[in-house]
Amino acid sequence: MRVLEVRPNNLLTVGGRSNVTVQTCKHGVLLVDLRCRPSRPTAFRGIATVTPAPIRYVIDSTPRADHIDRG
């Protein structure tokens, strides 16, 4: 798992089964395309290395049930 800074406050977690876009601000963290359940702990650890802010929002751009806890 690597966390790449795309722009200030805009990150990308790379590795595992999918990538996650991360945006940080003083209010918390926004995630785009949260990983499949088995990969989430690794993604969360990677995000925690760059910000202590809580995850506030998740945008899902795929209809796959395992990405939104229905699978």
PDB file of N, H, CA, C and O in Angstrom:
ATOM      1  N   MET A   1       0.839  -1.175   0.000  1.00  0.00           N
ATOM      2  CA  MET A   1       0.000   0.000   0.000  1.00  0.00           C
ATOM      3  C   MET A   1       0.882   1.236   0.000  1.00  0.00           C
ATOM      4  O   MET A   1       1.750   1.388   0.860  1.00  0.00           O
ATOM      5  N   ARG A   2       0.662   2.113  -0.958  1.00  0.00           N
ATOM      6  H   ARG A   2      -0.043   1.990  -1.657  1.00  0.00           H
ATOM      7  CA  ARG A   2       1.365   3.395  -1.002  1.00  0.00           C
ATOM      8  C   ARG A   2       0.330   4.506  -0.979  1.00  0.00           C
ATOM      9  O   ARG A   2      -0.757   4.367  -1.539  1.00  0.00           O
ATOM     10  N   VAL A   3       0.672   5.599  -0.336  1.00  0.00           N
ATOM     11  H   VAL A   3       1.555   5.712   0.118  1.00  0.00           H
ATOM     12  CA  VAL A   3      -0.175   6.785  -0.339  1.00  0.00           C
ATOM     13  C   VAL A   3       0.571   7.862  -1.110  1.00  0.00           C
ATOM     14  O   VAL A   3       1.648   8.299  -0.703  1.00  0.00           O
ATOM     15  N   LEU A   4      -0.003   8.283  -2.215  1.00  0.00           N
ATOM     16  H   LEU A   4      -0.877   7.928  -2.546  1.00  0.00           H
ATOM     17  CA  LEU A   4       0.629   9.270  -3.080  1.00  0.00           C
ATOM     18  C   LEU A   4      -0.103  10.603  -2.973  1.00  0.00           C
ATOM     19  O   LEU A   4      -1.334  10.639  -2.989  1.00  0.00           O
ATOM     20  N   GLU A   5       0.642  11.691  -2.866  1.00  0.00           N
ATOM     21  H   GLU A   5       1.641  11.662  -2.853  1.00  0.00           H
ATOM     22  CA  GLU A   5       0.014  13.007  -2.862  1.00  0.00           C
ATOM     23  C   GLU A   5      -0.134  13.461  -4.306  1.00  0.00           C
ATOM     24  O   GLU A   5       0.855  13.652  -5.014  1.00  0.00           O
ATOM     25  N   VAL A   6      -1.383  13.633  -4.735  1.00  0.00           N
ATOM     26  H   VAL A   6      -2.186  13.478  -4.160  1.00  0.00           H
ATOM     27  CA  VAL A   6      -1.675  14.086  -6.086  1.00  0.00           C
ATOM     28  C   VAL A   6      -1.603  15.613  -6.142  1.00  0.00           C
ATOM     29  O   VAL A   6      -1.039  16.190  -7.072  1.00  0.00           O
ATOM     30  N   ARG A   7      -2.175  16.240  -5.147  1.00  0.00           N
ATOM     31  H   ARG A   7      -2.633  15.771  -4.392  1.00  0.00           H
ATOM     32  CA  ARG A   7      -2.170  17.681  -4.938  1.00  0.00           C
ATOM     33  C   ARG A   7      -2.262  17.890  -3.438  1.00  0.00           C
ATOM     34  O   ARG A   7      -2.558  16.940  -2.713  1.00  0.00           O
ATOM     35  N   PRO A   8      -2.020  19.089  -2.949  1.00  0.00           N
ATOM     36  CA  PRO A   8      -2.201  19.296  -1.504  1.00  0.00           C
ATOM     37  C   PRO A   8      -3.622  18.906  -1.087  1.00  0.00           C
ATOM     38  O   PRO A   8      -4.601  19.330  -1.701  1.00  0.00           O
ATOM     39  N   ASN A   9      -3.713  18.112  -0.058  1.00  0.00           N
ATOM     40  H   ASN A   9      -2.918  17.767   0.440  1.00  0.00           H
ATOM     41  CA  ASN A   9      -4.986  17.619   0.491  1.00  0.00           C
ATOM     42  C   ASN A   9      -5.715  16.625  -0.403  1.00  0.00           C
ATOM     43  O   ASN A   9      -6.851  16.257  -0.100  1.00  0.00           O
ATOM     44  N   ASN A  10      -5.105  16.183  -1.485  1.00  0.00           N
ATOM     45  H   ASN A  10      -4.183  16.482  -1.731  1.00  0.00           H
ATOM     46  CA  ASN A  10      -5.686  15.180  -2.371  1.00  0.00           C
ATOM     47  C   ASN A  10      -4.686  14.047  -2.528  1.00  0.00           C
ATOM     48  O   ASN A  10      -3.586  14.236  -3.047  1.00  0.00           O
ATOM     49  N   LEU A  11      -5.088  12.866  -2.070  1.00  0.00           N
ATOM     50  H   LEU A  11      -5.981  12.713  -1.649  1.00  0.00           H
ATOM     51  CA  LEU A  11      -4.189  11.717  -2.032  1.00  0.00           C
ATOM     52  C   LEU A  11      -4.791  10.560  -2.809  1.00  0.00           C
ATOM     53  O   LEU A  11      -5.979  10.556  -3.133  1.00  0.00           O
ATOM     54  N   LEU A  12      -3.957   9.587  -3.098  1.00  0.00           N
ATOM     55  H   LEU A  12      -2.992   9.590  -2.835  1.00  0.00           H
ATOM     56  CA  LEU A  12      -4.404   8.367  -3.745  1.00  0.00           C
ATOM     57  C   LEU A  12      -3.720   7.202  -3.052  1.00  0.00           C
ATOM     58  O   LEU A  12      -2.493   7.161  -2.966  1.00  0.00           O
ATOM     59  N   THR A  13      -4.514   6.248  -2.555  1.00  0.00           N
ATOM     60  H   THR A  13      -5.511   6.281  -2.625  1.00  0.00           H
ATOM     61  CA  THR A  13      -3.921   5.026  -2.024  1.00  0.00           C
ATOM     62  C   THR A  13      -3.829   4.044  -3.182  1.00  0.00           C
ATOM     63  O   THR A  13      -4.797   3.840  -3.915  1.00  0.00           O
ATOM     64  N   VAL A  14      -2.676   3.448  -3.340  1.00  0.00           N
ATOM     65  H   VAL A  14      -1.890   3.613  -2.745  1.00  0.00           H
ATOM     66  CA  VAL A  14      -2.404   2.563  -4.469  1.00  0.00           C
ATOM     67  C   VAL A  14      -1.926   1.228  -3.943  1.00  0.00           C
ATOM     68  O   VAL A  14      -1.073   1.166  -3.057  1.00  0.00           O
ATOM     69  N   GLY A  15      -2.476   0.164  -4.489  1.00  0.00           N
ATOM     70  H   GLY A  15      -3.169   0.214  -5.209  1.00  0.00           H
ATOM     71  CA  GLY A  15      -2.057  -1.177  -4.110  1.00  0.00           C
ATOM     72  C   GLY A  15      -3.247  -2.021  -3.719  1.00  0.00           C
ATOM     73  O   GLY A  15      -4.353  -1.513  -3.537  1.00  0.00           O
ATOM     74  N   GLY A  16      -3.018  -3.289  -3.595  1.00  0.00           N
ATOM     75  H   GLY A  16      -2.120  -3.702  -3.743  1.00  0.00           H
ATOM     76  CA  GLY A  16      -4.114  -4.178  -3.231  1.00  0.00           C
ATOM     77  C   GLY A  16      -5.066  -4.364  -4.394  1.00  0.00           C
ATOM     78  O   GLY A  16      -4.655  -4.384  -5.554  1.00  0.00           O
ATOM     79  N   ARG A  17      -6.334  -4.497  -4.073  1.00  0.00           N
ATOM     80  H   ARG A  17      -6.668  -4.481  -3.131  1.00  0.00           H
ATOM     81  CA  ARG A  17      -7.335  -4.814  -5.083  1.00  0.00           C
ATOM     82  C   ARG A  17      -7.915  -3.603  -5.803  1.00  0.00           C
ATOM     83  O   ARG A  17      -8.524  -3.752  -6.863  1.00  0.00           O
ATOM     84  N   SER A  18      -7.738  -2.407  -5.247  1.00  0.00           N
ATOM     85  H   SER A  18      -7.244  -2.286  -4.386  1.00  0.00           H
ATOM     86  CA  SER A  18      -8.265  -1.217  -5.895  1.00  0.00           C
ATOM     87  C   SER A  18      -7.591   0.018  -5.321  1.00  0.00           C
ATOM     88  O   SER A  18      -6.860  -0.071  -4.334  1.00  0.00           O
ATOM     89  N   ASN A  19      -7.831   1.161  -5.930  1.00  0.00           N
ATOM     90  H   ASN A  19      -8.424   1.234  -6.732  1.00  0.00           H
ATOM     91  CA  ASN A  19      -7.275   2.426  -5.461  1.00  0.00           C
ATOM     92  C   ASN A  19      -8.384   3.245  -4.811  1.00  0.00           C
ATOM     93  O   ASN A  19      -9.557   3.096  -5.155  1.00  0.00           O
ATOM     94  N   VAL A  20      -8.014   4.100  -3.881  1.00  0.00           N
ATOM     95  H   VAL A  20      -7.061   4.221  -3.602  1.00  0.00           H
ATOM     96  CA  VAL A  20      -8.969   4.967  -3.205  1.00  0.00           C
ATOM     97  C   VAL A  20      -8.478   6.399  -3.311  1.00  0.00           C
ATOM     98  O   VAL A  20      -7.316   6.679  -3.014  1.00  0.00           O
ATOM     99  N   THR A  21      -9.344   7.303  -3.730  1.00  0.00           N
ATOM    100  H   THR A  21     -10.288   7.074  -3.971  1.00  0.00           H
ATOM    101  CA  THR A  21      -9.033   8.716  -3.736  1.00  0.00           C
ATOM    102  C   THR A  21      -9.407   9.286  -2.379  1.00  0.00           C
ATOM    103  O   THR A  21     -10.475   8.986  -1.845  1.00  0.00           O
ATOM    104  N   VAL A  22      -8.525  10.110  -1.822  1.00  0.00           N
ATOM    105  H   VAL A  22      -7.657  10.354  -2.256  1.00  0.00           H
ATOM    106  CA  VAL A  22      -8.700  10.645  -0.466  1.00  0.00           C
ATOM    107  C   VAL A  22      -8.559  12.161  -0.528  1.00  0.00           C
ATOM    108  O   VAL A  22      -7.575  12.676  -1.058  1.00  0.00           O
ATOM    109  N   GLN A  23      -9.535  12.867   0.011  1.00  0.00           N
ATOM    110  H   GLN A  23     -10.335  12.448   0.442  1.00  0.00           H
ATOM    111  CA  GLN A  23      -9.425  14.320   0.137  1.00  0.00           C
ATOM    112  C   GLN A  23      -9.528  14.662   1.612  1.00  0.00           C
ATOM    113  O   GLN A  23     -10.437  14.194   2.298  1.00  0.00           O
ATOM    114  N   THR A  24      -8.598  15.480   2.106  1.00  0.00           N
ATOM    115  H   THR A  24      -7.860  15.860   1.548  1.00  0.00           H
ATOM    116  CA  THR A  24      -8.585  15.846   3.513  1.00  0.00           C
ATOM    117  C   THR A  24      -8.853  17.336   3.680  1.00  0.00           C
ATOM    118  O   THR A  24      -8.495  18.146   2.825  1.00  0.00           O
ATOM    119  N   CYS A  25      -9.487  17.682   4.791  1.00  0.00           N
ATOM    120  H   CYS A  25      -9.778  17.024   5.486  1.00  0.00           H
ATOM    121  CA  CYS A  25      -9.689  19.082   5.160  1.00  0.00           C
ATOM    122  C   CYS A  25      -9.834  19.141   6.676  1.00  0.00           C
ATOM    123  O   CYS A  25      -9.762  18.107   7.342  1.00  0.00           O
ATOM    124  N   LYS A  26     -10.034  20.315   7.222  1.00  0.00           N
ATOM    125  H   LYS A  26     -10.092  21.154   6.682  1.00  0.00           H
ATOM    126  CA  LYS A  26     -10.113  20.465   8.673  1.00  0.00           C
ATOM    127  C   LYS A  26     -11.327  19.760   9.272  1.00  0.00           C
ATOM    128  O   LYS A  26     -11.356  19.497  10.474  1.00  0.00           O
ATOM    129  N   HIS A  27     -12.325  19.452   8.453  1.00  0.00           N
ATOM    130  H   HIS A  27     -12.302  19.665   7.476  1.00  0.00           H
ATOM    131  CA  HIS A  27     -13.540  18.797   8.944  1.00  0.00           C
ATOM    132  C   HIS A  27     -13.468  17.278   8.909  1.00  0.00           C
ATOM    133  O   HIS A  27     -14.275  16.602   9.548  1.00  0.00           O
ATOM    134  N   GLY A  28     -12.512  16.740   8.171  1.00  0.00           N
ATOM    135  H   GLY A  28     -11.856  17.288   7.653  1.00  0.00           H
ATOM    136  CA  GLY A  28     -12.401  15.295   8.086  1.00  0.00           C
ATOM    137  C   GLY A  28     -11.916  14.835   6.727  1.00  0.00           C
ATOM    138  O   GLY A  28     -11.292  15.587   5.978  1.00  0.00           O
ATOM    139  N   VAL A  29     -12.217  13.579   6.428  1.00  0.00           N
ATOM    140  H   VAL A  29     -12.724  12.969   7.037  1.00  0.00           H
ATOM    141  CA  VAL A  29     -11.712  12.925   5.222  1.00  0.00           C
ATOM    142  C   VAL A  29     -12.881  12.482   4.350  1.00  0.00           C
ATOM    143  O   VAL A  29     -13.886  11.970   4.845  1.00  0.00           O
ATOM    144  N   LEU A  30     -12.732  12.688   3.052  1.00  0.00           N
ATOM    145  H   LEU A  30     -11.916  13.104   2.650  1.00  0.00           H
ATOM    146  CA  LEU A  30     -13.673  12.211   2.054  1.00  0.00           C
ATOM    147  C   LEU A  30     -12.968  11.123   1.257  1.00  0.00           C
ATOM    148  O   LEU A  30     -11.844  11.322   0.796  1.00  0.00           O
ATOM    149  N   LEU A  31     -13.614   9.980   1.091  1.00  0.00           N
ATOM    150  H   LEU A  31     -14.527   9.818   1.465  1.00  0.00           H
ATOM    151  CA  LEU A  31     -13.056   8.880   0.302  1.00  0.00           C
ATOM    152  C   LEU A  31     -13.902   8.676  -0.943  1.00  0.00           C
ATOM    153  O   LEU A  31     -15.127   8.786  -0.891  1.00  0.00           O
ATOM    154  N   VAL A  32     -13.258   8.383  -2.052  1.00  0.00           N
ATOM    155  H   VAL A  32     -12.263   8.294  -2.094  1.00  0.00           H
ATOM    156  CA  VAL A  32     -13.963   8.040  -3.284  1.00  0.00           C
ATOM    157  C   VAL A  32     -13.571   6.614  -3.639  1.00  0.00           C
ATOM    158  O   VAL A  32     -12.391   6.288  -3.770  1.00  0.00           O
ATOM    159  N   ASP A  33     -14.578   5.780  -3.791  1.00  0.00           N
ATOM    160  H   ASP A  33     -15.537   6.045  -3.684  1.00  0.00           H
ATOM    161  CA  ASP A  33     -14.415   4.364  -4.131  1.00  0.00           C
ATOM    162  C   ASP A  33     -13.657   3.599  -3.052  1.00  0.00           C
ATOM    163  O   ASP A  33     -12.517   3.173  -3.239  1.00  0.00           O
ATOM    164  N   LEU A  34     -14.320   3.446  -1.940  1.00  0.00           N
ATOM    165  H   LEU A  34     -15.246   3.792  -1.788  1.00  0.00           H
ATOM    166  CA  LEU A  34     -13.770   2.671  -0.826  1.00  0.00           C
ATOM    167  C   LEU A  34     -13.512   1.247  -1.284  1.00  0.00           C
ATOM    168  O   LEU A  34     -14.290   0.678  -2.050  1.00  0.00           O
ATOM    169  N   ARG A  35     -12.440   0.690  -0.820  1.00  0.00           N
ATOM    170  H   ARG A  35     -11.808   1.152  -0.198  1.00  0.00           H
ATOM    171  CA  ARG A  35     -12.013  -0.646  -1.230  1.00  0.00           C
ATOM    172  C   ARG A  35     -13.014  -1.730  -0.838  1.00  0.00           C
ATOM    173  O   ARG A  35     -13.916  -1.513  -0.028  1.00  0.00           O
ATOM    174  N   CYS A  36     -12.825  -2.892  -1.433  1.00  0.00           N
ATOM    175  H   CYS A  36     -12.093  -3.068  -2.090  1.00  0.00           H
ATOM    176  CA  CYS A  36     -13.588  -4.066  -1.029  1.00  0.00           C
ATOM    177  C   CYS A  36     -13.255  -4.379   0.421  1.00  0.00           C
ATOM    178  O   CYS A  36     -12.159  -4.062   0.884  1.00  0.00           O
ATOM    179  N   ARG A  37     -14.158  -4.979   1.127  1.00  0.00           N
ATOM    180  H   ARG A  37     -15.049  -5.236   0.751  1.00  0.00           H
ATOM    181  CA  ARG A  37     -13.990  -5.227   2.563  1.00  0.00           C
ATOM    182  C   ARG A  37     -12.649  -5.794   2.975  1.00  0.00           C
ATOM    183  O   ARG A  37     -12.063  -5.281   3.928  1.00  0.00           O
ATOM    184  N   PRO A  38     -12.116  -6.829   2.314  1.00  0.00           N
ATOM    185  CA  PRO A  38     -10.838  -7.390   2.775  1.00  0.00           C
ATOM    186  C   PRO A  38      -9.671  -6.400   2.715  1.00  0.00           C
ATOM    187  O   PRO A  38      -8.702  -6.547   3.459  1.00  0.00           O
ATOM    188  N   SER A  39      -9.754  -5.402   1.844  1.00  0.00           N
ATOM    189  H   SER A  39     -10.541  -5.283   1.239  1.00  0.00           H
ATOM    190  CA  SER A  39      -8.653  -4.451   1.676  1.00  0.00           C
ATOM    191  C   SER A  39      -8.801  -3.194   2.523  1.00  0.00           C
ATOM    192  O   SER A  39      -7.858  -2.408   2.611  1.00  0.00           O
ATOM    193  N   ARG A  40      -9.941  -2.985   3.139  1.00  0.00           N
ATOM    194  H   ARG A  40     -10.707  -3.624   3.067  1.00  0.00           H
ATOM    195  CA  ARG A  40     -10.187  -1.733   3.865  1.00  0.00           C
ATOM    196  C   ARG A  40      -9.225  -1.478   5.020  1.00  0.00           C
ATOM    197  O   ARG A  40      -8.734  -0.355   5.140  1.00  0.00           O
ATOM    198  N   PRO A  41      -8.929  -2.446   5.872  1.00  0.00           N
ATOM    199  CA  PRO A  41      -8.008  -2.145   6.975  1.00  0.00           C
ATOM    200  C   PRO A  41      -6.669  -1.601   6.494  1.00  0.00           C
ATOM    201  O   PRO A  41      -6.107  -0.700   7.116  1.00  0.00           O
ATOM    202  N   THR A  42      -6.156  -2.136   5.398  1.00  0.00           N
ATOM    203  H   THR A  42      -6.612  -2.868   4.892  1.00  0.00           H
ATOM    204  CA  THR A  42      -4.895  -1.652   4.857  1.00  0.00           C
ATOM    205  C   THR A  42      -5.050  -0.214   4.369  1.00  0.00           C
ATOM    206  O   THR A  42      -4.175   0.617   4.609  1.00  0.00           O
ATOM    207  N   ALA A  43      -6.137   0.082   3.697  1.00  0.00           N
ATOM    208  H   ALA A  43      -6.848  -0.593   3.502  1.00  0.00           H
ATOM    209  CA  ALA A  43      -6.383   1.448   3.220  1.00  0.00           C
ATOM    210  C   ALA A  43      -6.502   2.413   4.394  1.00  0.00           C
ATOM    211  O   ALA A  43      -5.934   3.504   4.355  1.00  0.00           O
ATOM    212  N   PHE A  44      -7.235   2.026   5.438  1.00  0.00           N
ATOM    213  H   PHE A  44      -7.696   1.139   5.470  1.00  0.00           H
ATOM    214  CA  PHE A  44      -7.403   2.890   6.606  1.00  0.00           C
ATOM    215  C   PHE A  44      -6.067   3.157   7.294  1.00  0.00           C
ATOM    216  O   PHE A  44      -5.816   4.280   7.731  1.00  0.00           O
ATOM    217  N   ARG A  45      -5.214   2.150   7.395  1.00  0.00           N
ATOM    218  H   ARG A  45      -5.418   1.238   7.040  1.00  0.00           H
ATOM    219  CA  ARG A  45      -3.894   2.356   8.000  1.00  0.00           C
ATOM    220  C   ARG A  45      -3.064   3.328   7.166  1.00  0.00           C
ATOM    221  O   ARG A  45      -2.367   4.180   7.717  1.00  0.00           O
ATOM    222  N   GLY A  46      -3.134   3.206   5.849  1.00  0.00           N
ATOM    223  H   GLY A  46      -3.700   2.514   5.401  1.00  0.00           H
ATOM    224  CA  GLY A  46      -2.405   4.111   4.975  1.00  0.00           C
ATOM    225  C   GLY A  46      -2.889   5.545   5.117  1.00  0.00           C
ATOM    226  O   GLY A  46      -2.081   6.473   5.150  1.00  0.00           O
ATOM    227  N   ILE A  47      -4.196   5.732   5.201  1.00  0.00           N
ATOM    228  H   ILE A  47      -4.853   4.979   5.175  1.00  0.00           H
ATOM    229  CA  ILE A  47      -4.766   7.067   5.368  1.00  0.00           C
ATOM    230  C   ILE A  47      -4.361   7.646   6.719  1.00  0.00           C
ATOM    231  O   ILE A  47      -4.069   8.838   6.819  1.00  0.00           O
ATOM    232  N   ALA A  48      -4.341   6.824   7.747  1.00  0.00           N
ATOM    233  H   ALA A  48      -4.578   5.856   7.666  1.00  0.00           H
ATOM    234  CA  ALA A  48      -3.974   7.287   9.094  1.00  0.00           C
ATOM    235  C   ALA A  48      -2.526   7.747   9.165  1.00  0.00           C
ATOM    236  O   ALA A  48      -2.170   8.503  10.069  1.00  0.00           O
ATOM    237  N   THR A  49      -1.688   7.313   8.238  1.00  0.00           N
ATOM    238  H   THR A  49      -1.977   6.699   7.503  1.00  0.00           H
ATOM    239  CA  THR A  49      -0.292   7.767   8.255  1.00  0.00           C
ATOM    240  C   THR A  49      -0.142   9.209   7.782  1.00  0.00           C
ATOM    241  O   THR A  49       0.880   9.844   8.043  1.00  0.00           O
ATOM    242  N   VAL A  50      -1.154   9.729   7.086  1.00  0.00           N
ATOM    243  H   VAL A  50      -1.984   9.212   6.874  1.00  0.00           H
ATOM    244  CA  VAL A  50      -1.058  11.092   6.567  1.00  0.00           C
ATOM    245  C   VAL A  50      -2.011  12.077   7.232  1.00  0.00           C
ATOM    246  O   VAL A  50      -1.815  13.287   7.116  1.00  0.00           O
ATOM    247  N   THR A  51      -3.039  11.588   7.926  1.00  0.00           N
ATOM    248  H   THR A  51      -3.198  10.606   8.020  1.00  0.00           H
ATOM    249  CA  THR A  51      -3.959  12.492   8.617  1.00  0.00           C
ATOM    250  C   THR A  51      -4.628  11.784   9.792  1.00  0.00           C
ATOM    251  O   THR A  51      -5.003  10.616   9.687  1.00  0.00           O
ATOM    252  N   PRO A  52      -4.777  12.497  10.916  1.00  0.00           N
ATOM    253  CA  PRO A  52      -5.507  11.936  12.039  1.00  0.00           C
ATOM    254  C   PRO A  52      -7.015  12.220  11.947  1.00  0.00           C
ATOM    255  O   PRO A  52      -7.790  11.765  12.788  1.00  0.00           O
ATOM    256  N   ALA A  53      -7.418  12.971  10.924  1.00  0.00           N
ATOM    257  H   ALA A  53      -6.788  13.341  10.241  1.00  0.00           H
ATOM    258  CA  ALA A  53      -8.822  13.373  10.781  1.00  0.00           C
ATOM    259  C   ALA A  53      -9.721  12.156  10.565  1.00  0.00           C
ATOM    260  O   ALA A  53      -9.303  11.173   9.953  1.00  0.00           O
ATOM    261  N   PRO A  54     -10.958  12.223  11.068  1.00  0.00           N
ATOM    262  CA  PRO A  54     -11.884  11.101  10.888  1.00  0.00           C
ATOM    263  C   PRO A  54     -12.440  11.044   9.466  1.00  0.00           C
ATOM    264  O   PRO A  54     -12.540  12.066   8.788  1.00  0.00           O
ATOM    265  N   ILE A  55     -12.794   9.851   9.030  1.00  0.00           N
ATOM    266  H   ILE A  55     -12.713   9.021   9.581  1.00  0.00           H
ATOM    267  CA  ILE A  55     -13.460   9.682   7.739  1.00  0.00           C
ATOM    268  C   ILE A  55     -14.903  10.116   7.920  1.00  0.00           C
ATOM    269  O   ILE A  55     -15.628   9.547   8.736  1.00  0.00           O
ATOM    270  N   ARG A  56     -15.320  11.117   7.167  1.00  0.00           N
ATOM    271  H   ARG A  56     -14.731  11.579   6.504  1.00  0.00           H
ATOM    272  CA  ARG A  56     -16.675  11.684   7.288  1.00  0.00           C
ATOM    273  C   ARG A  56     -17.602  11.266   6.148  1.00  0.00           C
ATOM    274  O   ARG A  56     -18.797  11.060   6.362  1.00  0.00           O
ATOM    275  N   TYR A  57     -17.053  11.139   4.935  1.00  0.00           N
ATOM    276  H   TYR A  57     -16.083  11.307   4.761  1.00  0.00           H
ATOM    277  CA  TYR A  57     -17.893  10.871   3.769  1.00  0.00           C
ATOM    278  C   TYR A  57     -17.241   9.837   2.867  1.00  0.00           C
ATOM    279  O   TYR A  57     -16.017   9.737   2.789  1.00  0.00           O
ATOM    280  N   VAL A  58     -18.093   9.063   2.182  1.00  0.00           N
ATOM    281  H   VAL A  58     -19.088   9.145   2.246  1.00  0.00           H
ATOM    282  CA  VAL A  58     -17.631   8.102   1.183  1.00  0.00           C
ATOM    283  C   VAL A  58     -18.507   8.271  -0.052  1.00  0.00           C
ATOM    284  O   VAL A  58     -19.734   8.218   0.038  1.00  0.00           O
ATOM    285  N   ILE A  59     -17.885   8.470  -1.186  1.00  0.00           N
ATOM    286  H   ILE A  59     -16.889   8.513  -1.259  1.00  0.00           H
ATOM    287  CA  ILE A  59     -18.596   8.517  -2.461  1.00  0.00           C
ATOM    288  C   ILE A  59     -18.295   7.220  -3.182  1.00  0.00           C
ATOM    289  O   ILE A  59     -17.133   6.857  -3.364  1.00  0.00           O
ATOM    290  N   ASP A  60     -19.339   6.525  -3.590  1.00  0.00           N
ATOM    291  H   ASP A  60     -20.283   6.820  -3.441  1.00  0.00           H
ATOM    292  CA  ASP A  60     -19.179   5.256  -4.289  1.00  0.00           C
ATOM    293  C   ASP A  60     -19.562   5.446  -5.742  1.00  0.00           C
ATOM    294  O   ASP A  60     -20.684   5.857  -6.036  1.00  0.00           O
ATOM    295  N   SER A  61     -18.657   5.156  -6.648  1.00  0.00           N
ATOM    296  H   SER A  61     -17.746   4.821  -6.409  1.00  0.00           H
ATOM    297  CA  SER A  61     -18.943   5.324  -8.073  1.00  0.00           C
ATOM    298  C   SER A  61     -19.158   3.993  -8.783  1.00  0.00           C
ATOM    299  O   SER A  61     -19.158   3.935 -10.012  1.00  0.00           O
ATOM    300  N   THR A  62     -19.339   2.943  -8.022  1.00  0.00           N
ATOM    301  H   THR A  62     -19.339   2.990  -7.023  1.00  0.00           H
ATOM    302  CA  THR A  62     -19.562   1.627  -8.621  1.00  0.00           C
ATOM    303  C   THR A  62     -20.799   0.993  -7.988  1.00  0.00           C
ATOM    304  O   THR A  62     -21.064   1.210  -6.806  1.00  0.00           O
ATOM    305  N   PRO A  63     -21.548   0.222  -8.747  1.00  0.00           N
ATOM    306  CA  PRO A  63     -22.725  -0.438  -8.186  1.00  0.00           C
ATOM    307  C   PRO A  63     -22.405  -1.746  -7.462  1.00  0.00           C
ATOM    308  O   PRO A  63     -23.317  -2.437  -7.006  1.00  0.00           O
ATOM    309  N   ARG A  64     -21.130  -2.091  -7.353  1.00  0.00           N
ATOM    310  H   ARG A  64     -20.390  -1.531  -7.724  1.00  0.00           H
ATOM    311  CA  ARG A  64     -20.765  -3.372  -6.732  1.00  0.00           C
ATOM    312  C   ARG A  64     -21.124  -3.368  -5.263  1.00  0.00           C
ATOM    313  O   ARG A  64     -20.706  -2.482  -4.518  1.00  0.00           O
ATOM    314  N   ALA A  65     -21.890  -4.345  -4.848  1.00  0.00           N
ATOM    315  H   ALA A  65     -22.230  -5.065  -5.453  1.00  0.00           H
ATOM    316  CA  ALA A  65     -22.390  -4.433  -3.477  1.00  0.00           C
ATOM    317  C   ALA A  65     -21.270  -4.540  -2.445  1.00  0.00           C
ATOM    318  O   ALA A  65     -21.408  -4.012  -1.342  1.00  0.00           O
ATOM    319  N   ASP A  66     -20.167  -5.208  -2.776  1.00  0.00           N
ATOM    320  H   ASP A  66     -20.055  -5.637  -3.672  1.00  0.00           H
ATOM    321  CA  ASP A  66     -19.091  -5.373  -1.790  1.00  0.00           C
ATOM    322  C   ASP A  66     -18.355  -4.063  -1.506  1.00  0.00           C
ATOM    323  O   ASP A  66     -17.597  -3.989  -0.539  1.00  0.00           O
ATOM    324  N   HIS A  67     -18.557  -3.042  -2.316  1.00  0.00           N
ATOM    325  H   HIS A  67     -19.173  -3.102  -3.101  1.00  0.00           H
ATOM    326  CA  HIS A  67     -17.930  -1.743  -2.062  1.00  0.00           C
ATOM    327  C   HIS A  67     -18.757  -0.896  -1.101  1.00  0.00           C
ATOM    328  O   HIS A  67     -18.252   0.088  -0.559  1.00  0.00           O
ATOM    329  N   ILE A  68     -20.009  -1.260  -0.884  1.00  0.00           N
ATOM    330  H   ILE A  68     -20.419  -2.059  -1.324  1.00  0.00           H
ATOM    331  CA  ILE A  68     -20.855  -0.450  -0.017  1.00  0.00           C
ATOM    332  C   ILE A  68     -21.489  -1.286   1.105  1.00  0.00           C
ATOM    333  O   ILE A  68     -22.577  -0.971   1.587  1.00  0.00           O
ATOM    334  N   ASP A  69     -20.799  -2.343   1.507  1.00  0.00           N
ATOM    335  H   ASP A  69     -19.915  -2.599   1.115  1.00  0.00           H
ATOM    336  CA  ASP A  69     -21.221  -3.195   2.622  1.00  0.00           C
ATOM    337  C   ASP A  69     -22.541  -3.911   2.418  1.00  0.00           C
ATOM    338  O   ASP A  69     -23.236  -4.203   3.392  1.00  0.00           O
ATOM    339  N   ARG A  70     -22.901  -4.200   1.190  1.00  0.00           N
ATOM    340  H   ARG A  70     -22.337  -3.963   0.399  1.00  0.00           H
ATOM    341  CA  ARG A  70     -24.093  -4.996   0.953  1.00  0.00           C
ATOM    342  C   ARG A  70     -23.743  -6.367   0.408  1.00  0.00           C
ATOM    343  O   ARG A  70     -24.633  -7.162   0.106  1.00  0.00           O
ATOM    344  N   GLY A  71     -22.469  -6.647   0.282  1.00  0.00           N
ATOM    345  H   GLY A  71     -21.746  -6.001   0.527  1.00  0.00           H
ATOM    346  CA  GLY A  71     -22.069  -7.904  -0.336  1.00  0.00           C
ATOM    347  C   GLY A  71     -21.421  -8.842   0.631  1.00  0.00           C
ATOM    348  O   GLY A  71     -21.030  -9.946   0.252  1.00  0.00           O
TER     349      GLY A  71
END
